[in-house]
Amino acid sequence: MTQRKNERRGLGRGLSALMADIGVDAGVNDPVSEAPQQRAGLQNLPIEAIRANPDQPRRAFDERALEELSQSIREKGIVQPLVVRPVATEPGKFEIVAGERRWRAAQLARLGEVPVLIRAFSDQEVLEVAIIENIQREGLNAIEEAAGYRQLIDRFGHTQEKVAEALGKSRSHIANLLRLLTLPQDVQNMVVAGTISAGHARALVTAPDPVSLALKVAGEGLSVRETEDLARRIGHPASQKRGNSRQKDADTRVLEEDLSANLGMSVVIDHRAGGEGQVTIRYQTLDQLDQLCQLLSSVR
C-alpha cells in the first residue's frame, strides 16, 4: 500500500530536478557541450554491460540518422554521457535511463566502452526522463508521444493537468494526442509511417469508419481542413441533407476533445441555443461499454 501511494505522489522529485541531474539540456552529441571528463561521477562502462530500457517510449530509430551519429562518435567520441541505473536483479548490469541513440550508435562505431553517469532512479523517474529526453531531443512521432503520456497517466495516476504542467505543454496538446490512441491500430500505423499527419488523424477520431477515411485521405492527398469536412459530412449525413448543420463553437469542440481523451471513446456534444442539448458517447467494444458503466456508477 505504501509503495502504491509513493507512485502516485506526483511527478517524482520534479522534472526540473531530474533534468538538472542528468544534464538533459545539453546536445545529444554537441561538441560545445561539457566534456565527459568534466562531469562529476562520470565513469566508463563496457558497452555489453548496458542494456536498453524496455519501457523506452521510442520504438523506431532512423537507421540513417544512427549511422550519421556513429560517424560523429568515431571522430569526436561521445561528448554527452549516457545516464544509466543499476539492474537490481543482475549485478554488474545497467539499464539506460537517457541516451539509447548514443548507445546504439556507439555499437555501430564498434566502441568497447562508453562514458556514463550512474543514478539510482525509480521506475517512475526513468519513464519521465525517457519521455522528456525523446520529446526534447529527437522528436517522438505523435503516437509514440501520446503513448508516453498515457503511461504517465495510467501507470502513475497523474492527471492531464499535472502532466501538462510538469512537461511545459498545454492541456489541450496532451488531450489531443491522447485522442489518437482511440483510433484503430491501422490508422495509428499510418501516423507513425507519416502517411497521414496527426492533424488528419484527430479529424477522424469521431468518424464511423476511420480506417476507410484515412485511406481516402492519403490516396487523395486531402488537407486537414478537407478531412475535417469529410468526417463531418459522413458522421452527420442527416443534418447535411437538411442543410441545417450548425458550426460548433471552440469551447464545445475543446470539451468534446477533453471528454473523448479522458474516456477513450468518441464523444459528441449537441448544444442548442436554448441551453439544452445531448451528449453522445460511441463505444466500439463491450469492454468499453462496461468501462463506461463503471465510470457512471462511480459518480456521486
ZADO-1210 file (C-alpha; in nm, 4 decimals, padded with zeros to 6 digits):
<atoms>
<atom x="00.0000" y="00.0000" z="00.0000" code="MET" pos="1"/>
<atom x="00.2843" y="00.2405" z="00.0905" code="THR" pos="2"/>
<atom x="00.4619" y="00.1779" z="-00.2384" code="GLN" pos="3"/>
<atom x="00.1430" y="00.2470" z="-00.4332" code="ARG" pos="4"/>
<atom x="00.0973" y="00.5775" z="-00.2546" code="LYS" pos="5"/>
<atom x="00.4544" y="00.6761" z="-00.3342" code="ASN" pos="6"/>
<atom x="00.3968" y="00.6030" z="-00.7018" code="GLU" pos="7"/>
<atom x="00.1017" y="00.8432" z="-00.7050" code="ARG" pos="8"/>
<atom x="00.2553" y="01.1224" z="-00.5010" code="ARG" pos="9"/>
<atom x="00.3214" y="01.3481" z="-00.8005" code="GLY" pos="10"/>
<atom x="00.5882" y="01.3602" z="-01.0673" code="LEU" pos="11"/>
<atom x="00.8718" y="01.2197" z="-00.8583" code="GLY" pos="12"/>
<atom x="01.1322" y="01.4717" z="-00.7436" code="ARG" pos="13"/>
<atom x="01.0064" y="01.7114" z="-01.0080" code="GLY" pos="14"/>
<atom x="01.1117" y="01.7015" z="-01.3689" code="LEU" pos="15"/>
<atom x="01.3291" y="02.0101" z="-01.3382" code="SER" pos="16"/>
<atom x="01.5357" y="01.8344" z="-01.0697" code="ALA" pos="17"/>
<atom x="01.5643" y="01.5218" z="-01.2841" code="LEU" pos="18"/>
<atom x="01.6736" y="01.7185" z="-01.5876" code="MET" pos="19"/>
<atom x="01.9342" y="01.9073" z="-01.3875" code="ALA" pos="20"/>
<atom x="02.0660" y="01.5757" z="-01.2533" code="ASP" pos="21"/>
<atom x="02.1238" y="01.4286" z="-01.5988" code="ILE" pos="22"/>
<atom x="02.2032" y="01.7485" z="-01.7871" code="GLY" pos="23"/>
<atom x="01.9338" y="01.6829" z="-02.0454" code="VAL" pos="24"/>
<atom x="01.9504" y="02.0369" z="-02.1826" code="ASP" pos="25"/>
<atom x="02.2840" y="01.9653" z="-02.3436" code="ALA" pos="26"/>
<atom x="02.3000" y="01.8417" z="-02.7013" code="GLY" pos="27"/>
<atom x="02.2936" y="01.4717" z="-02.7867" code="VAL" pos="28"/>
<atom x="02.6497" y="01.4794" z="-02.9185" code="ASN" pos="29"/>
<atom x="02.7130" y="01.8520" z="-02.9392" code="ASP" pos="30"/>
<atom x="03.0860" y="01.9443" z="-02.9434" code="PRO" pos="31"/>
<atom x="03.0185" y="02.2584" z="-02.7395" code="VAL" pos="32"/>
<atom x="02.8606" y="02.0592" z="-02.4558" code="SER" pos="33"/>
<atom x="03.0553" y="01.9973" z="-02.1398" code="GLU" pos="34"/>
<atom x="03.3280" y="01.7396" z="-02.1955" code="ALA" pos="35"/>
<atom x="03.2641" y="01.3993" z="-02.0307" code="PRO" pos="36"/>
<atom x="03.5717" y="01.4093" z="-01.8103" code="GLN" pos="37"/>
<atom x="03.4448" y="01.7318" z="-01.6525" code="GLN" pos="38"/>
<atom x="03.1227" y="01.5745" z="-01.5251" code="ARG" pos="39"/>
<atom x="03.1124" y="01.4690" z="-01.1611" code="ALA" pos="40"/>
<atom x="03.0618" y="01.0974" z="-01.1039" code="GLY" pos="41"/>
<atom x="03.1440" y="01.0060" z="-01.4639" code="LEU" pos="42"/>
<atom x="03.2906" y="00.6643" z="-01.5412" code="GLN" pos="43"/>
<atom x="03.3324" y="00.4338" z="-01.8381" code="ASN" pos="44"/>
<atom x="03.1412" y="00.1054" z="-01.8666" code="LEU" pos="45"/>
<atom x="03.1789" y="-00.1821" z="-02.1129" code="PRO" pos="46"/>
<atom x="02.9132" y="-00.1447" z="-02.3775" code="ILE" pos="47"/>
<atom x="02.7965" y="-00.5045" z="-02.3237" code="GLU" pos="48"/>
<atom x="02.7209" y="-00.4258" z="-01.9573" code="ALA" pos="49"/>
<atom x="02.4477" y="-00.1849" z="-02.0670" code="ILE" pos="50"/>
<atom x="02.1011" y="-00.2727" z="-02.1916" code="ARG" pos="51"/>
<atom x="01.8091" y="-00.0758" z="-02.3322" code="ALA" pos="52"/>
<atom x="01.5147" y="00.0351" z="-02.1219" code="ASN" pos="53"/>
<atom x="01.2160" y="-00.1917" z="-02.2059" code="PRO" pos="54"/>
<atom x="00.9768" y="00.0967" z="-02.1309" code="ASP" pos="55"/>
<atom x="01.1536" y="00.3321" z="-02.3711" code="GLN" pos="56"/>
<atom x="00.8738" y="00.5248" z="-02.5483" code="PRO" pos="57"/>
<atom x="01.0698" y="00.5465" z="-02.8724" code="ARG" pos="58"/>
<atom x="01.0294" y="00.2233" z="-03.0704" code="ARG" pos="59"/>
<atom x="01.1674" y="00.3247" z="-03.4111" code="ALA" pos="60"/>
<atom x="01.5224" y="00.4537" z="-03.4692" code="PHE" pos="61"/>
<atom x="01.6129" y="00.6047" z="-03.8060" code="ASP" pos="62"/>
<atom x="01.8988" y="00.3951" z="-03.9447" code="GLU" pos="63"/>
<atom x="02.0492" y="00.6789" z="-04.1495" code="ARG" pos="64"/>
<atom x="02.0473" y="00.9147" z="-03.8504" code="ALA" pos="65"/>
<atom x="02.2106" y="00.6454" z="-03.6351" code="LEU" pos="66"/>
<atom x="02.4841" y="00.5972" z="-03.8947" code="GLU" pos="67"/>
<atom x="02.5483" y="00.9715" z="-03.9048" code="GLU" pos="68"/>
<atom x="02.5688" y="00.9804" z="-03.5248" code="LEU" pos="69"/>
<atom x="02.8037" y="00.6823" z="-03.5218" code="SER" pos="70"/>
<atom x="03.0335" y="00.8639" z="-03.7659" code="GLN" pos="71"/>
<atom x="03.0355" y="01.1668" z="-03.5344" code="SER" pos="72"/>
<atom x="03.1197" y="00.9376" z="-03.2427" code="ILE" pos="73"/>
<atom x="03.4075" y="00.7780" z="-03.4373" code="ARG" pos="74"/>
<atom x="03.5549" y="01.1220" z="-03.4990" code="GLU" pos="75"/>
<atom x="03.4837" y="01.3004" z="-03.1692" code="LYS" pos="76"/>
<atom x="03.3819" y="01.0323" z="-02.9209" code="GLY" pos="77"/>
<atom x="03.0685" y="01.0521" z="-02.7049" code="ILE" pos="78"/>
<atom x="03.0551" y="01.4102" z="-02.5791" code="VAL" pos="79"/>
<atom x="02.7356" y="01.3786" z="-02.3738" code="GLN" pos="80"/>
<atom x="02.7478" y="01.0717" z="-02.1442" code="PRO" pos="81"/>
<atom x="02.4694" y="00.8180" z="-02.1112" code="LEU" pos="82"/>
<atom x="02.2690" y="00.8075" z="-01.7890" code="VAL" pos="83"/>
<atom x="02.2134" y="00.4566" z="-01.6521" code="VAL" pos="84"/>
<atom x="02.0866" y="00.2857" z="-01.3392" code="ARG" pos="85"/>
<atom x="02.1906" y="-00.0494" z="-01.1867" code="PRO" pos="86"/>
<atom x="01.9760" y="-00.3530" z="-01.2692" code="VAL" pos="87"/>
<atom x="01.8749" y="-00.4856" z="-00.9275" code="ALA" pos="88"/>
<atom x="01.8423" y="-00.8481" z="-01.0398" code="THR" pos="89"/>
<atom x="02.1670" y="-00.8564" z="-01.2428" code="GLU" pos="90"/>
<atom x="02.4808" y="-00.7356" z="-01.0607" code="PRO" pos="91"/>
<atom x="02.7201" y="-00.5572" z="-01.2923" code="GLY" pos="92"/>
<atom x="02.4468" y="-00.4775" z="-01.5447" code="LYS" pos="93"/>
<atom x="02.2958" y="-00.1348" z="-01.6096" code="PHE" pos="94"/>
<atom x="01.9809" y="-00.0071" z="-01.7789" code="GLU" pos="95"/>
<atom x="01.9715" y="00.3050" z="-01.9925" code="ILE" pos="96"/>
<atom x="01.7823" y="00.5999" z="-01.8479" code="VAL" pos="97"/>
<atom x="01.8834" y="00.8509" z="-02.1160" code="ALA" pos="98"/>
<atom x="02.0961" y="00.8105" z="-02.4270" code="GLY" pos="99"/>
<atom x="01.9781" y="00.4984" z="-02.6106" code="GLU" pos="100"/>
<atom x="02.0537" y="00.6556" z="-02.9509" code="ARG" pos="101"/>
<atom x="02.4135" y="00.7201" z="-02.8414" code="ARG" pos="102"/>
<atom x="02.4404" y="00.3618" z="-02.7128" code="TRP" pos="103"/>
<atom x="02.3136" y="00.2188" z="-03.0425" code="ARG" pos="104"/>
<atom x="02.5403" y="00.4488" z="-03.2435" code="ALA" pos="105"/>
<atom x="02.8372" y="00.3540" z="-03.0225" code="ALA" pos="106"/>
<atom x="02.7766" y="-00.0104" z="-03.1103" code="GLN" pos="107"/>
<atom x="02.7780" y="00.0789" z="-03.4796" code="LEU" pos="108"/>
<atom x="03.1050" y="00.2655" z="-03.4201" code="ALA" pos="109"/>
<atom x="03.2404" y="-00.0507" z="-03.2508" code="ARG" pos="110"/>
<atom x="03.3303" y="00.1201" z="-02.9233" code="LEU" pos="111"/>
<atom x="03.4279" y="-00.1103" z="-02.6387" code="GLY" pos="112"/>
<atom x="03.3078" y="00.1182" z="-02.3631" code="GLU" pos="113"/>
<atom x="03.1050" y="00.4360" z="-02.3196" code="VAL" pos="114"/>
<atom x="03.1001" y="00.7222" z="-02.0641" code="PRO" pos="115"/>
<atom x="02.8080" y="00.7033" z="-01.8217" code="VAL" pos="116"/>
<atom x="02.6577" y="00.8664" z="-01.5169" code="LEU" pos="117"/>
<atom x="02.5084" y="00.6102" z="-01.2771" code="ILE" pos="118"/>
<atom x="02.1946" y="00.7257" z="-01.0995" code="ARG" pos="119"/>
<atom x="01.9540" y="00.5434" z="-00.8636" code="ALA" pos="120"/>
<atom x="01.6334" y="00.6432" z="-01.0430" code="PHE" pos="121"/>
<atom x="01.2963" y="00.4879" z="-00.9647" code="SER" pos="122"/>
<atom x="01.0809" y="00.3319" z="-01.2387" code="ASP" pos="123"/>
<atom x="00.8707" y="00.6472" z="-01.2461" code="GLN" pos="124"/>
<atom x="01.1710" y="00.8762" z="-01.2834" code="GLU" pos="125"/>
<atom x="01.3183" y="00.6563" z="-01.5581" code="VAL" pos="126"/>
<atom x="00.9972" y="00.6782" z="-01.7583" code="LEU" pos="127"/>
<atom x="00.9728" y="01.0538" z="-01.7082" code="GLU" pos="128"/>
<atom x="01.3318" y="01.1106" z="-01.8174" code="VAL" pos="129"/>
<atom x="01.2951" y="00.8826" z="-02.1211" code="ALA" pos="130"/>
<atom x="00.9828" y="01.0644" z="-02.2374" code="ILE" pos="131"/>
<atom x="01.1267" y="01.4111" z="-02.1846" code="ILE" pos="132"/>
<atom x="01.4592" y="01.3306" z="-02.3485" code="GLU" pos="133"/>
<atom x="01.2885" y="01.1933" z="-02.6562" code="ASN" pos="134"/>
<atom x="01.0413" y="01.4799" z="-02.6857" code="ILE" pos="135"/>
<atom x="01.3068" y="01.7482" z="-02.6395" code="GLN" pos="136"/>
<atom x="01.5848" y="01.5949" z="-02.8400" code="ARG" pos="137"/>
<atom x="01.4712" y="01.3541" z="-03.1067" code="GLU" pos="138"/>
<atom x="01.1029" y="01.4273" z="-03.1521" code="GLY" pos="139"/>
<atom x="00.8786" y="01.1288" z="-03.0991" code="LEU" pos="140"/>
<atom x="00.6092" y="01.0802" z="-03.3586" code="ASN" pos="141"/>
<atom x="00.2625" y="01.1730" z="-03.2356" code="ALA" pos="142"/>
<atom x="00.1602" y="00.8149" z="-03.1487" code="ILE" pos="143"/>
<atom x="00.4787" y="00.7467" z="-02.9502" code="GLU" pos="144"/>
<atom x="00.4422" y="01.0775" z="-02.7679" code="GLU" pos="145"/>
<atom x="00.0789" y="01.0004" z="-02.6864" code="ALA" pos="146"/>
<atom x="00.1742" y="00.6523" z="-02.5619" code="ALA" pos="147"/>
<atom x="00.4323" y="00.8104" z="-02.3327" code="GLY" pos="148"/>
<atom x="00.1759" y="01.0464" z="-02.1834" code="TYR" pos="149"/>
<atom x="-00.0690" y="00.7575" z="-02.1465" code="ARG" pos="150"/>
<atom x="00.1952" y="00.5658" z="-01.9485" code="GLN" pos="151"/>
<atom x="00.2440" y="00.8586" z="-01.7127" code="LEU" pos="152"/>
<atom x="-00.1301" y="00.8886" z="-01.6577" code="ILE" pos="153"/>
<atom x="-00.2216" y="00.5189" z="-01.6305" code="ASP" pos="154"/>
<atom x="00.0856" y="00.3861" z="-01.4556" code="ARG" pos="155"/>
<atom x="00.1399" y="00.6651" z="-01.2044" code="PHE" pos="156"/>
<atom x="-00.2098" y="00.8091" z="-01.1687" code="GLY" pos="157"/>
<atom x="-00.1284" y="01.1599" z="-01.2924" code="HIS" pos="158"/>
<atom x="-00.3954" y="01.3864" z="-01.4345" code="THR" pos="159"/>
<atom x="-00.3665" y="01.5525" z="-01.7736" code="GLN" pos="160"/>
<atom x="-00.3263" y="01.8870" z="-01.5981" code="GLU" pos="161"/>
<atom x="-00.0367" y="01.7549" z="-01.3872" code="LYS" pos="162"/>
<atom x="00.1441" y="01.6100" z="-01.6866" code="VAL" pos="163"/>
<atom x="00.0892" y="01.9252" z="-01.8936" code="ALA" pos="164"/>
<atom x="00.2216" y="02.1483" z="-01.6157" code="GLU" pos="165"/>
<atom x="00.5296" y="01.9358" z="-01.5484" code="ALA" pos="166"/>
<atom x="00.6233" y="01.8950" z="-01.9139" code="LEU" pos="167"/>
<atom x="00.5584" y="02.2525" z="-02.0187" code="GLY" pos="168"/>
<atom x="00.2761" y="02.1570" z="-02.2550" code="LYS" pos="169"/>
<atom x="-00.0798" y="02.2840" z="-02.2800" code="SER" pos="170"/>
<atom x="-00.3578" y="02.0608" z="-02.1517" code="ARG" pos="171"/>
<atom x="-00.5208" y="02.0666" z="-02.4954" code="SER" pos="172"/>
<atom x="-00.1962" y="01.9379" z="-02.6507" code="HIS" pos="173"/>
<atom x="-00.1943" y="01.6403" z="-02.4137" code="ILE" pos="174"/>
<atom x="-00.5670" y="01.5752" z="-02.4660" code="ALA" pos="175"/>
<atom x="-00.5454" y="01.5958" z="-02.8451" code="ASN" pos="176"/>
<atom x="-00.2582" y="01.3474" z="-02.8588" code="LEU" pos="177"/>
<atom x="-00.4322" y="01.1041" z="-02.6244" code="LEU" pos="178"/>
<atom x="-00.7339" y="01.1050" z="-02.8557" code="ARG" pos="179"/>
<atom x="-00.5162" y="00.9489" z="-03.1266" code="LEU" pos="180"/>
<atom x="-00.4830" y="00.6332" z="-02.9163" code="LEU" pos="181"/>
<atom x="-00.8584" y="00.5730" z="-02.9521" code="THR" pos="182"/>
<atom x="-00.8149" y="00.5254" z="-03.3280" code="LEU" pos="183"/>
<atom x="-00.7818" y="00.1765" z="-03.4826" code="PRO" pos="184"/>
<atom x="-00.4264" y="00.0454" z="-03.4974" code="GLN" pos="185"/>
<atom x="-00.4211" y="00.0696" z="-03.8791" code="ASP" pos="186"/>
<atom x="-00.4788" y="00.4441" z="-03.8590" code="VAL" pos="187"/>
<atom x="-00.2190" y="00.4835" z="-03.5842" code="GLN" pos="188"/>
<atom x="00.0293" y="00.2971" z="-03.8040" code="ASN" pos="189"/>
<atom x="-00.0373" y="00.5448" z="-04.0857" code="MET" pos="190"/>
<atom x="00.0503" y="00.8306" z="-03.8499" code="VAL" pos="191"/>
<atom x="00.3721" y="00.6558" z="-03.7430" code="VAL" pos="192"/>
<atom x="00.4658" y="00.5974" z="-04.1078" code="ALA" pos="193"/>
<atom x="00.3903" y="00.9590" z="-04.1972" code="GLY" pos="194"/>
<atom x="00.1210" y="00.8598" z="-04.4456" code="THR" pos="195"/>
<atom x="-00.1196" y="01.0972" z="-04.2711" code="ILE" pos="196"/>
<atom x="-00.0467" y="01.3653" z="-04.0131" code="SER" pos="197"/>
<atom x="-00.1612" y="01.3810" z="-03.6529" code="ALA" pos="198"/>
<atom x="-00.3966" y="01.6597" z="-03.7594" code="GLY" pos="199"/>
<atom x="-00.5592" y="01.4326" z="-04.0173" code="HIS" pos="200"/>
<atom x="-00.5888" y="01.1568" z="-03.7583" code="ALA" pos="201"/>
<atom x="-00.7523" y="01.3842" z="-03.4997" code="ARG" pos="202"/>
<atom x="-01.0207" y="01.4725" z="-03.7537" code="ALA" pos="203"/>
<atom x="-01.1043" y="01.1016" z="-03.7872" code="LEU" pos="204"/>
<atom x="-01.1448" y="01.0206" z="-03.4167" code="VAL" pos="205"/>
<atom x="-01.5241" y="01.0606" z="-03.4212" code="THR" pos="206"/>
<atom x="-01.5728" y="00.9222" z="-03.7734" code="ALA" pos="207"/>
<atom x="-01.7743" y="00.5973" z="-03.8075" code="PRO" pos="208"/>
<atom x="-01.5103" y="00.4245" z="-04.0264" code="ASP" pos="209"/>
<atom x="-01.1746" y="00.5944" z="-03.9653" code="PRO" pos="210"/>
<atom x="-00.9685" y="00.3296" z="-04.1477" code="VAL" pos="211"/>
<atom x="-01.1511" y="00.3747" z="-04.4794" code="SER" pos="212"/>
<atom x="-01.1447" y="00.7512" z="-04.4434" code="LEU" pos="213"/>
<atom x="-00.7728" y="00.7511" z="-04.3616" code="ALA" pos="214"/>
<atom x="-00.7027" y="00.5558" z="-04.6801" code="LEU" pos="215"/>
<atom x="-00.9135" y="00.8036" z="-04.8768" code="LYS" pos="216"/>
<atom x="-00.7330" y="01.0983" z="-04.7185" code="VAL" pos="217"/>
<atom x="-00.3923" y="00.9518" z="-04.8002" code="ALA" pos="218"/>
<atom x="-00.4917" y="00.8447" z="-05.1512" code="GLY" pos="219"/>
<atom x="-00.6390" y="01.1822" z="-05.2485" code="GLU" pos="220"/>
<atom x="-00.3903" y="01.3967" z="-05.0589" code="GLY" pos="221"/>
<atom x="-00.6626" y="01.5803" z="-04.8665" code="LEU" pos="222"/>
<atom x="-00.5724" y="01.8689" z="-04.6363" code="SER" pos="223"/>
<atom x="-00.6578" y="01.8609" z="-04.2660" code="VAL" pos="224"/>
<atom x="-00.9477" y="02.1018" z="-04.3228" code="ARG" pos="225"/>
<atom x="-01.0809" y="01.8878" z="-04.6075" code="GLU" pos="226"/>
<atom x="-01.0503" y="01.5820" z="-04.3839" code="THR" pos="227"/>
<atom x="-01.2480" y="01.7552" z="-04.1085" code="GLU" pos="228"/>
<atom x="-01.5227" y="01.8452" z="-04.3565" code="ASP" pos="229"/>
<atom x="-01.5300" y="01.4892" z="-04.4930" code="LEU" pos="230"/>
<atom x="-01.5530" y="01.3361" z="-04.1447" code="ALA" pos="231"/>
<atom x="-01.8290" y="01.5797" z="-04.0508" code="ARG" pos="232"/>
<atom x="-02.0353" y="01.5015" z="-04.3604" code="ARG" pos="233"/>
<atom x="-02.0069" y="01.1264" z="-04.3138" code="ILE" pos="234"/>
<atom x="-02.0628" y="01.1417" z="-03.9381" code="GLY" pos="235"/>
<atom x="-02.3762" y="01.3569" z="-03.9643" code="HIS" pos="236"/>
<atom x="-02.5331" y="01.2828" z="-04.3057" code="PRO" pos="237"/>
<atom x="-02.8894" y="01.3648" z="-04.1988" code="ALA" pos="238"/>
<atom x="-02.8084" y="01.7137" z="-04.0825" code="SER" pos="239"/>
<atom x="-02.6120" y="01.7764" z="-04.4006" code="GLN" pos="240"/>
<atom x="-02.9100" y="01.6789" z="-04.6134" code="LYS" pos="241"/>
<atom x="-03.1353" y="01.9128" z="-04.4184" code="ARG" pos="242"/>
<atom x="-02.8809" y="02.1880" z="-04.4653" code="GLY" pos="243"/>
<atom x="-02.9012" y="02.2917" z="-04.1019" code="ASN" pos="244"/>
<atom x="-02.5687" y="02.1651" z="-03.9713" code="SER" pos="245"/>
<atom x="-02.4503" y="02.4061" z="-03.7019" code="ARG" pos="246"/>
<atom x="-02.0890" y="02.5084" z="-03.6671" code="GLN" pos="247"/>
<atom x="-01.9764" y="02.4306" z="-03.3115" code="LYS" pos="248"/>
<atom x="-01.8018" y="02.6959" z="-03.1102" code="ASP" pos="249"/>
<atom x="-01.4434" y="02.6469" z="-02.9974" code="ALA" pos="250"/>
<atom x="-01.5356" y="02.5784" z="-02.6324" code="ASP" pos="251"/>
<atom x="-01.7701" y="02.2955" z="-02.7320" code="THR" pos="252"/>
<atom x="-01.5065" y="02.1362" z="-02.9569" code="ARG" pos="253"/>
<atom x="-01.2429" y="02.1545" z="-02.6820" code="VAL" pos="254"/>
<atom x="-01.4866" y="01.9988" z="-02.4343" code="LEU" pos="255"/>
<atom x="-01.5594" y="01.7172" z="-02.6809" code="GLU" pos="256"/>
<atom x="-01.1863" y="01.6564" z="-02.7229" code="GLU" pos="257"/>
<atom x="-01.1209" y="01.6523" z="-02.3486" code="ASP" pos="258"/>
<atom x="-01.4082" y="01.4116" z="-02.2791" code="LEU" pos="259"/>
<atom x="-01.3018" y="01.1856" z="-02.5671" code="SER" pos="260"/>
<atom x="-00.9449" y="01.1751" z="-02.4397" code="ALA" pos="261"/>
<atom x="-01.0462" y="01.1093" z="-02.0791" code="ASN" pos="262"/>
<atom x="-01.2959" y="00.8363" z="-02.1661" code="LEU" pos="263"/>
<atom x="-01.1001" y="00.6840" z="-02.4529" code="GLY" pos="264"/>
<atom x="-01.4232" y="00.6931" z="-02.6575" code="MET" pos="265"/>
<atom x="-01.5763" y="00.9240" z="-02.9132" code="SER" pos="266"/>
<atom x="-01.7872" y="01.1975" z="-02.7512" code="VAL" pos="267"/>
<atom x="-02.0156" y="01.4328" z="-02.9486" code="VAL" pos="268"/>
<atom x="-02.1903" y="01.7286" z="-02.7829" code="ILE" pos="269"/>
<atom x="-02.5006" y="01.8764" z="-02.9475" code="ASP" pos="270"/>
<atom x="-02.5607" y="02.2013" z="-02.7605" code="HIS" pos="271"/>
<atom x="-02.8607" y="02.4102" z="-02.8610" code="ARG" pos="272"/>
<atom x="-02.9170" y="02.7821" z="-02.8248" code="ALA" pos="273"/>
<atom x="-03.1833" y="02.7395" z="-02.5556" code="GLY" pos="274"/>
<atom x="-02.9326" y="02.5791" z="-02.3192" code="GLY" pos="275"/>
<atom x="-03.0466" y="02.2209" z="-02.3720" code="GLU" pos="276"/>
<atom x="-02.8691" y="01.9509" z="-02.5713" code="GLY" pos="277"/>
<atom x="-02.7377" y="01.5986" z="-02.5660" code="GLN" pos="278"/>
<atom x="-02.4093" y="01.4148" z="-02.5262" code="VAL" pos="279"/>
<atom x="-02.3448" y="01.1081" z="-02.7424" code="THR" pos="280"/>
<atom x="-02.0762" y="00.8574" z="-02.6405" code="ILE" pos="281"/>
<atom x="-01.9807" y="00.5997" z="-02.9015" code="ARG" pos="282"/>
<atom x="-01.8178" y="00.2796" z="-02.7748" code="TYR" pos="283"/>
<atom x="-01.6536" y="00.0225" z="-03.0008" code="GLN" pos="284"/>
<atom x="-01.6369" y="-00.2846" z="-02.7774" code="THR" pos="285"/>
<atom x="-01.8303" y="-00.4390" z="-02.4909" code="LEU" pos="286"/>
<atom x="-01.5279" y="-00.3772" z="-02.2710" code="ASP" pos="287"/>
<atom x="-01.5599" y="-00.0044" z="-02.3393" code="GLN" pos="288"/>
<atom x="-01.9298" y="-00.0193" z="-02.2557" code="LEU" pos="289"/>
<atom x="-01.8508" y="-00.1956" z="-01.9287" code="ASP" pos="290"/>
<atom x="-01.5842" y="00.0676" z="-01.8526" code="GLN" pos="291"/>
<atom x="-01.8349" y="00.3457" z="-01.9203" code="LEU" pos="292"/>
<atom x="-02.0955" y="00.1853" z="-01.6940" code="CYS" pos="293"/>
<atom x="-01.8407" y="00.1577" z="-01.4141" code="GLN" pos="294"/>
<atom x="-01.7435" y="00.5224" z="-01.4532" code="LEU" pos="295"/>
<atom x="-02.1049" y="00.6368" z="-01.4439" code="LEU" pos="296"/>
<atom x="-02.1800" y="00.4144" z="-01.1444" code="SER" pos="297"/>
<atom x="-01.8926" y="00.5673" z="-00.9503" code="SER" pos="298"/>
<atom x="-02.0228" y="00.9226" z="-00.9947" code="VAL" pos="299"/>
<atom x="-02.1776" y="01.0512" z="-00.6747" code="ARG" pos="300"/>
</atoms>
